[in-house]
């Protein structure tokens, strides 16, 4: 028995070594991204659905970009710490992965560039991947309010339209459905999920083993495969929906009703309390694809301070045809490149200065 255990242990060590070596080779030949996947920067959170890990620096990567990011003591993507009391006027950036901008190092990202353009203000970026409007309302009420911000810059993306609908439900995420023509919150059994998620062993794996995981090539391979399978599963689910035009139309209208409900809620709890500018993100910064979700979002926000920079982005590309990849956004996931982040920051400042007098 002892001999069997000994041989099994030796074989396990050899297997781990071989997988680690294979992963190293795959990184060297650029088949495997040289960093952790973006999923590593997201933890399930009872208040906000998702939130970043705290006090940690991570190297993350995909097929077409890599970055070194830092999250501060409250889990904001920033090299700075922020006190509740303020010395100058404050602006909160709120949105999803587009303005989280994990594709860029902190000192090159959208929030950093906007801060450089607006030195008389303090910019705090509360954006977080995989969140929708319902989550953003919670982030405002439970966190942003504490920082006594003077303005909200809110950035919407086409997938916000469906993020909090039942069809995209996850155990940690707030979700809504339509029943008897009413919008109702879905009971997703969060309590049992978080009891398991926050168990001592799972917390240890999440908070301590991350330092080992980010050092081993083996984990980069594991997370890469896991992430690709997740994307495949999601895309396959969306394709099935689109094959049935009738079901697709019903689902679109349900998602629209849920989002309109959430906008009314945001109007009462955010927009009416803090001066807010709302900006449209594109699903691909390098060309305009007028999805029906984007058309619906523009209609929903037409009576707000709403701005769409996409035409200016396309005009910039046409006037600068010597640009090289990644242009304004990365090809593999469409998020802002450094140039795209810079143009969005300039567009944001321009619209803020235009509206500033009426917002006071």
C-alpha positions as CSV (number, residue, x, y, z in Angstrom):
1,X,0.0,0.0,0.0
2,X,2.8,2.4,0.9
3,X,4.6,1.5,-2.3
4,X,1.5,2.2,-4.3
5,X,0.9,5.6,-2.7
6,X,4.6,6.5,-3.2
7,X,4.5,5.6,-6.9
8,X,1.2,7.4,-7.4
9,X,2.6,10.6,-5.7
10,X,5.7,10.5,-7.9
11,X,3.6,10.0,-11.1
12,X,1.4,12.9,-10.0
13,X,4.5,15.2,-9.6
14,X,5.8,14.1,-13.0
15,X,2.4,14.8,-14.6
16,X,2.2,18.3,-13.0
17,X,5.8,19.0,-14.2
18,X,4.9,17.9,-17.8
19,X,1.7,20.0,-17.9
20,X,3.7,23.0,-16.5
21,X,6.3,22.5,-19.1
22,X,3.7,22.1,-21.9
23,X,2.0,25.3,-20.8
24,X,5.4,27.1,-20.8
25,X,6.0,26.0,-24.4
26,X,2.4,27.0,-25.5
27,X,3.1,30.5,-24.0
28,X,6.4,30.8,-25.8
29,X,4.9,30.0,-29.2
30,X,2.1,32.5,-28.5
31,X,-0.7,29.8,-28.5
32,X,-1.5,30.5,-24.8
33,X,-1.8,34.0,-23.4
34,X,1.0,34.9,-21.1
35,X,-1.2,35.9,-18.2
36,X,-4.3,35.0,-16.2
37,X,-7.7,35.3,-17.9
38,X,-9.9,38.3,-17.1
39,X,-12.2,36.0,-15.0
40,X,-9.5,36.0,-12.3
41,X,-10.3,39.7,-11.5
42,X,-13.9,38.9,-10.7
43,X,-15.2,37.6,-7.4
44,X,-18.9,36.9,-6.7
45,X,-20.3,39.6,-4.4
46,X,-23.5,39.6,-2.3
47,X,-23.9,43.4,-2.7
48,X,-22.8,44.0,-6.3
49,X,-23.0,40.6,-8.0
50,X,-19.3,40.9,-8.9
51,X,-16.4,42.8,-7.4
52,X,-12.6,42.9,-7.8
53,X,-10.2,41.3,-5.4
54,X,-8.5,43.8,-3.0
55,X,-4.9,44.9,-2.6
56,X,-3.5,42.8,-5.4
57,X,-1.5,43.2,-8.6
58,X,-2.2,40.8,-11.5
59,X,-0.9,40.1,-14.9
60,X,-3.9,39.3,-17.2
61,X,-4.0,38.4,-20.9
62,X,-6.0,37.2,-23.8
63,X,-5.0,36.3,-27.4
64,X,-4.5,40.0,-28.4
65,X,-3.5,41.9,-25.3
66,X,-1.9,41.7,-21.9
67,X,-1.8,44.1,-19.0
68,X,-0.6,44.5,-15.4
69,X,-3.4,45.8,-13.2
70,X,-3.7,46.8,-9.6
71,X,-6.7,46.9,-7.4
72,X,-6.7,49.0,-4.3
73,X,-7.9,48.3,-0.7
74,X,-11.6,48.6,-1.7
75,X,-11.3,46.6,-4.9
76,X,-11.2,49.6,-7.4
77,X,-8.9,49.3,-10.4
78,X,-6.5,52.1,-9.3
79,X,-3.0,52.7,-7.9
80,X,-4.5,55.3,-5.6
81,X,-6.5,55.1,-2.3
82,X,-9.6,57.3,-1.8
83,X,-10.9,58.7,1.4
84,X,-14.6,59.4,2.1
85,X,-13.8,63.1,2.7
86,X,-12.8,65.0,-0.5
87,X,-10.4,67.9,-1.2
88,X,-11.8,68.6,-4.6
89,X,-14.9,67.9,-6.7
90,X,-15.4,64.2,-7.5
91,X,-16.6,62.3,-10.6
92,X,-17.6,58.7,-10.4
93,X,-17.1,56.6,-13.6
94,X,-19.7,53.8,-13.6
95,X,-20.1,51.0,-16.2
96,X,-19.0,47.5,-17.2
97,X,-15.8,46.0,-18.7
98,X,-15.5,48.7,-21.3
99,X,-14.7,51.5,-18.8
100,X,-13.1,49.1,-16.3
101,X,-10.6,48.8,-19.1
102,X,-8.6,45.9,-17.7
103,X,-7.0,45.5,-21.1
104,X,-4.6,48.4,-20.2
105,X,-2.2,49.0,-17.3
106,X,-3.7,51.4,-14.7
107,X,-1.4,54.2,-15.8
108,X,-2.7,53.9,-19.4
109,X,-6.4,53.2,-19.0
110,X,-9.4,55.3,-19.6
111,X,-9.9,56.6,-16.0
112,X,-6.2,57.6,-15.8
113,X,-6.4,59.5,-19.1
114,X,-9.6,61.3,-18.0
115,X,-8.0,62.2,-14.7
116,X,-5.1,63.8,-16.6
117,X,-7.5,65.8,-18.7
118,X,-9.5,67.0,-15.5
119,X,-6.8,67.8,-12.8
120,X,-9.3,70.0,-10.9
121,X,-11.5,66.9,-10.3
122,X,-10.8,63.6,-8.6
123,X,-11.9,60.7,-10.8
124,X,-12.9,57.4,-9.2
125,X,-13.6,54.4,-11.5
126,X,-16.3,52.1,-10.0
127,X,-16.7,50.1,-13.3
128,X,-16.8,46.3,-13.1
129,X,-17.0,43.6,-15.7
130,X,-20.1,41.4,-16.2
131,X,-22.4,43.9,-14.4
132,X,-25.6,45.5,-15.6
133,X,-27.8,48.4,-14.6
134,X,-29.4,46.7,-11.6
135,X,-25.8,46.1,-10.2
136,X,-24.8,49.6,-11.0
137,X,-27.7,51.0,-8.9
138,X,-26.5,48.9,-6.0
139,X,-22.9,50.1,-6.5
140,X,-24.2,53.7,-6.4
141,X,-26.4,53.2,-3.3
142,X,-24.0,51.0,-1.3
143,X,-20.6,52.5,-2.2
144,X,-20.5,55.5,-4.5
145,X,-22.7,57.5,-2.1
146,X,-20.1,57.2,0.6
147,X,-17.6,59.2,-1.5
148,X,-19.9,62.2,-1.9
149,X,-19.4,62.5,-5.7
150,X,-20.5,65.6,-7.6
151,X,-21.1,63.9,-11.0
152,X,-21.7,60.5,-12.4
153,X,-20.3,59.6,-15.9
154,X,-22.3,56.5,-16.8
155,X,-21.3,54.3,-19.7
156,X,-23.7,51.8,-21.3
157,X,-23.0,48.9,-23.6
158,X,-25.4,46.9,-25.8
159,X,-25.2,43.9,-23.5
160,X,-26.5,46.0,-20.6
161,X,-29.8,45.6,-22.3
162,X,-30.0,41.9,-21.2
163,X,-27.5,41.6,-18.3
164,X,-30.2,41.6,-15.6
165,X,-32.9,39.6,-17.5
166,X,-33.8,36.1,-16.4
167,X,-32.2,34.7,-19.6
168,X,-28.7,35.6,-18.3
169,X,-29.3,34.6,-14.7
170,X,-26.4,33.5,-12.6
171,X,-26.5,32.7,-8.9
172,X,-24.8,35.9,-7.8
173,X,-26.5,38.3,-10.2
174,X,-29.7,40.2,-9.8
175,X,-32.2,39.1,-12.4
176,X,-35.8,40.0,-13.4
177,X,-38.5,38.4,-15.4
178,X,-41.9,39.4,-16.9
179,X,-45.0,37.8,-15.3
180,X,-48.5,39.0,-15.9
181,X,-47.0,42.0,-17.7
182,X,-45.1,43.0,-14.5
183,X,-41.4,43.1,-13.9
184,X,-40.5,40.9,-11.0
185,X,-37.2,40.1,-9.3
186,X,-36.2,36.4,-9.6
187,X,-35.3,34.5,-6.5
188,X,-32.0,32.9,-7.7
189,X,-31.2,31.1,-4.4
190,X,-28.4,33.5,-3.6
191,X,-28.3,32.6,0.1
192,X,-27.2,28.9,-0.5
193,X,-24.8,30.0,-3.3
194,X,-23.0,32.5,-1.0
195,X,-22.9,30.1,1.9
196,X,-20.9,27.7,-0.2
197,X,-19.0,30.4,-2.0
198,X,-17.9,32.0,1.3
199,X,-16.9,28.8,3.1
200,X,-13.5,28.8,4.7
201,X,-12.0,26.5,2.0
202,X,-13.4,28.5,-0.9
203,X,-12.3,31.8,0.6
204,X,-8.8,30.3,1.1
205,X,-8.6,29.2,-2.5
206,X,-9.8,32.5,-3.7
207,X,-7.8,34.8,-1.5
208,X,-4.6,32.9,-0.8
209,X,-4.0,30.4,-3.6
210,X,-4.4,33.2,-6.1
211,X,-0.7,34.1,-5.4
212,X,0.3,30.6,-6.4
213,X,-2.1,30.5,-9.4
214,X,-0.7,33.6,-10.9
215,X,2.8,32.2,-10.8
216,X,2.1,28.8,-12.5
217,X,1.8,28.4,-16.2
218,X,-0.4,25.3,-15.5
219,X,-3.2,27.6,-14.2
220,X,-3.0,29.8,-17.2
221,X,-3.7,26.8,-19.4
222,X,-6.5,25.6,-17.1
223,X,-8.2,29.0,-17.0
224,X,-7.8,29.5,-20.7
225,X,-9.6,26.2,-21.5
226,X,-12.3,27.0,-18.9
227,X,-12.8,30.5,-20.3
228,X,-13.0,29.3,-23.9
229,X,-15.6,26.7,-23.0
230,X,-17.6,29.3,-21.1
231,X,-17.6,31.6,-24.2
232,X,-18.5,28.7,-26.4
233,X,-21.4,27.8,-24.2
234,X,-22.7,31.3,-24.1
235,X,-22.4,31.9,-27.9
236,X,-24.1,28.6,-28.5
237,X,-27.0,29.6,-26.3
238,X,-27.4,32.9,-28.1
239,X,-27.3,31.2,-31.5
240,X,-30.1,28.8,-30.5
241,X,-32.2,31.8,-29.5
242,X,-31.6,33.6,-32.8
243,X,-32.6,30.6,-34.8
244,X,-36.1,31.0,-33.6
245,X,-37.2,34.5,-34.7
246,X,-40.4,34.4,-32.8
247,X,-38.7,33.5,-29.5
248,X,-36.0,36.1,-30.2
249,X,-38.5,38.9,-30.7
250,X,-40.4,37.9,-27.5
251,X,-37.1,37.7,-25.6
252,X,-36.0,41.1,-26.9
253,X,-39.3,42.8,-25.9
254,X,-39.0,41.2,-22.4
255,X,-35.4,42.4,-22.0
256,X,-36.5,45.8,-23.1
257,X,-39.3,46.0,-20.5
258,X,-36.9,44.9,-17.8
259,X,-34.3,47.5,-18.8
260,X,-36.9,50.3,-19.0
261,X,-38.0,49.3,-15.5
262,X,-34.4,49.5,-14.3
263,X,-33.9,52.9,-16.0
264,X,-36.9,54.3,-14.1
265,X,-35.4,52.9,-10.9
266,X,-32.0,54.5,-11.8
267,X,-33.7,57.7,-12.5
268,X,-35.2,57.8,-9.0
269,X,-32.1,56.6,-7.2
270,X,-29.1,58.0,-9.2
271,X,-29.9,60.4,-12.0
272,X,-32.3,62.5,-9.9
273,X,-29.8,62.8,-7.0
274,X,-26.5,63.2,-8.8
275,X,-25.9,65.1,-12.1
276,X,-25.3,62.4,-14.6
277,X,-23.9,62.2,-18.2
278,X,-24.7,59.0,-20.0
279,X,-22.4,57.7,-22.8
280,X,-22.8,54.9,-25.4
281,X,-20.1,52.3,-25.8
282,X,-19.8,50.3,-29.0
283,X,-19.6,46.5,-29.2
284,X,-16.7,47.1,-31.5
285,X,-14.9,50.5,-31.4
286,X,-13.5,50.2,-34.9
287,X,-16.8,50.2,-36.8
288,X,-20.4,51.0,-36.1
289,X,-22.8,48.0,-36.0
290,X,-26.2,49.4,-35.2
291,X,-27.6,46.5,-33.2
292,X,-31.2,46.7,-32.3
293,X,-30.2,46.8,-28.6
294,X,-28.2,50.0,-29.3
295,X,-31.1,51.5,-31.2
296,X,-33.4,50.7,-28.2
297,X,-30.9,52.1,-25.7
298,X,-30.6,55.4,-27.6
299,X,-34.4,55.7,-27.6
300,X,-34.7,54.9,-23.9
301,X,-32.1,57.6,-23.0
302,X,-33.2,60.3,-25.5
303,X,-34.5,62.6,-22.7
304,X,-31.3,62.3,-20.7
305,X,-27.9,63.9,-21.1
306,X,-27.0,61.0,-23.5
307,X,-24.0,61.0,-25.9
308,X,-22.9,58.6,-28.6
309,X,-19.1,59.0,-29.5
310,X,-19.1,56.2,-32.1
311,X,-19.5,58.4,-35.2
312,X,-16.6,60.6,-34.0
313,X,-14.5,57.4,-33.5
314,X,-15.2,56.3,-37.1
315,X,-14.4,59.7,-38.5
316,X,-11.1,59.6,-36.6
317,X,-10.3,56.3,-38.2
318,X,-11.1,57.6,-41.7
319,X,-9.0,60.7,-41.2
320,X,-6.0,58.7,-39.9
321,X,-5.8,55.7,-42.3
322,X,-2.2,55.0,-41.4
323,X,-3.1,53.7,-37.9
324,X,-2.0,50.2,-37.0
325,X,-3.8,47.5,-35.1
326,X,-5.3,47.5,-32.5
327,X,-6.7,50.8,-33.7
328,X,-9.3,52.0,-31.2
329,X,-10.2,48.6,-29.8
330,X,-8.8,45.1,-29.6
331,X,-9.9,42.6,-32.3
332,X,-10.4,39.6,-29.9
333,X,-12.7,41.3,-27.5
334,X,-13.6,44.8,-28.8
335,X,-12.5,46.7,-25.6
336,X,-10.8,50.1,-25.8
337,X,-7.1,50.2,-26.8
338,X,-5.0,53.0,-25.4
339,X,-5.9,55.2,-28.3
340,X,-9.6,54.4,-27.9
341,X,-9.4,55.2,-24.2
342,X,-7.8,58.5,-25.0
343,X,-10.4,59.5,-27.5
344,X,-13.2,58.5,-25.2
345,X,-11.7,60.6,-22.4
346,X,-11.5,63.6,-24.7
347,X,-15.0,63.1,-25.9
348,X,-16.2,62.8,-22.3
349,X,-14.5,66.0,-21.3
350,X,-15.9,67.9,-24.3
351,X,-19.5,66.9,-23.5
352,X,-19.0,67.7,-19.8
353,X,-17.6,71.2,-20.5
354,X,-20.6,71.8,-22.9
355,X,-23.1,70.8,-20.2
356,X,-21.3,71.9,-17.1
357,X,-23.2,75.2,-16.6
358,X,-26.6,73.5,-16.9
359,X,-25.6,70.7,-14.6
360,X,-24.6,72.9,-11.7
